[in-house]
Amino acid sequence: MAGCLEADFQFPMEDPLDELATTIKRKCETLPPLSSKCCIYRIPRNLRKINEKSYTPSLISIGPFHRGNPNFQAMEEQKLRYLQRFIQRNSNRDLEDYLTASMKWEKEARDCYLATISLSSIEFTEMLVLDGCFIIEFFLTWRRGDFDPTDRIFHRPALSQAILRDLKLLENQIPFFILEILYNIAFEDNEKAPSFLKLTCECIIGPNKIPDHYQKTKILHLVDFLRTYYLPPEKKETCYEGQDWEFPDGISELHESGVTLKVDKDDKFLNIKFEKGVLYIPELMLENYTESQLRNLVAFEQCHYPRESFVVDYVLFLDSLIYDRKDVEVLVNHGIILNSPGSSEDVYRLFSNISKGTTYSRATFYYADVCRRLNDYCGTPWNRWKAILRQEYFSNPWSMISTIAAVVLLILTVIQTYCDIIQLQY
């Protein structure tokens, strides 16, 4: 009898919802803490699907996102060779010193990545040292110019250019402060060595002095370094909420409406100005890697600077000026776009596609005032009439002479007619 009672007795089953709630709570408890230092992102899918090649390394993996990809295995040997060369720059330091310094800052470096990095502490530290020392040695070799005869990168200019392009990809980054730490160890006793900031400027931008705003800004990584260089000197906070502004017509329409177009030799392409009927646009050299650079700057701003998206605003503004190939030809003829590798159709397609998938804020759009003043200027009839006169009658010396002759003839005819009328009256 007792055995029957034991067989019939059953423990109450746990409520499925309670079990699910417990599971979710455990997952929440194991979430890694969020960090405000995050600055290295994977490219959002809506941008990547438009042109995946622009965001993907071609030769070398830097950082954790593309680490282990067999396509970049050949460059791992070069990293080791560059590491050997770099360590020899300071005979008082050995590899352990660089590893120790990097491991000390491991947490801060991990916090810079949006995704959780699954590498162990040893693997992560190895990555920081190998990749960081490679970048620094690459810059030092680039700056010095006298290459080792056995160097397999700089004796092939296409390779060095491709690597420099890969170093400007958002997914191919390590924190800038790690690079500075490694560099400062190597040159701690060398007072003549430039700062790593200056070295980076010489290699990525050119042999110019360091812009003042670098001293006031914490550089996050090489993509952020590039963006910081191009920032306007005065990042004025614009606000046009409640005010009407629209994107202007294509550049050929603006030109026909009386806007004078002039190229600005400023190498900071964001500095577009409209003053007294003249639209100043800095020249833009379209080379093989320009699209990749612009796309990664745009992606970085979309992820990290949604309220200060100067590069996004730039590509949107230029896209508004380029409706068709005719607009491209106007920009090329004025020396604003220097298009070395492709046709007008390629330029049109570039700016049509590069702004796809991006979002922007009308309230903080950097060129809102330029757009508004352009539209106001073109909406004034007198400016259009002046443009028609200039384009139709004063576009070249012969048409100008013909026009002046016609006006003089008309005046003489009127005078003659007046004199004839006066004679008839008397």
ABEGO torsion letter per residue (X at the ends): XAAAAAAABBBBBBBAAAAAAAAAAAAAAABBBBBAABABBBBBAAAAAABAAAABBAABBBEAAABGBAAAAAAAAAAAAAAAAAAAABAABBAAAAAAAAAAAAAAAAAABABBBABBAAAAAAAAAAAAAAAAAAAAAAAAGBBBAABAAAABAAAAAAAAAAAABAABBBBAAAAAAAAAAAAAABAABBBAAAAAAAAAAEBBBBBAAAAABBBABAAAAAAAAABBABBBBBBABGBBBBBBBBAAAAAAAGBBBBBBABABAABBBBBGGBBBBBBBBBBAAAAAAAAAAAAAAAAABAABBAAAAAAAAAAAABABAAAAAAAAAAGABBBAABBAAAAAAAAAAAABGBBBBAAABAAAAAAAAAAAAAABAAAAAAAAAAAAAAABAAAAAAAAAAAAAAAAAAAAAAAAAAAAAX
